[in-house]
Amino acid sequence: MVELKVKNVAIVDGDFSVLLMDKDERMVLPIVIGALEAHNIIMPIQGVTPPRPMTPDLLKSAIEALGGVPEKVIITDIKGDTYNAEIYIKQNGKEIILDSRPSDAIALALRCNIPILMKRRLVEFTYDMSDIEEQ
């Protein structure tokens, strides 16, 4: 597994993308997301608390109210142009894995301060940071 962090949310070719970077800041994994999803990711990065809970806030509250503890999120696969993710939760000593869109998993991870991981086989879909910086 490769641990990632959110580097930025940017507009790339007219679409919002979340840019995930490895800890050495050499690899970038861009994932295209919608405008609302971009907003949900940017808010905790900027320290903004909405007046009413957004969907990731509601998910966090629901997990915790049901006795769960979010542990990590994993970007697991890509099919076509669509990435897949999983949210890992511990509840009463049992591991629960939820299928998720990466944008929702990332928004939750930022709110819960849990790791964002990527399966190593997805490295081939990353960009070298030095290539991006040269442009």
Disulfide bonds with the S-S distance in Angstrom:
none
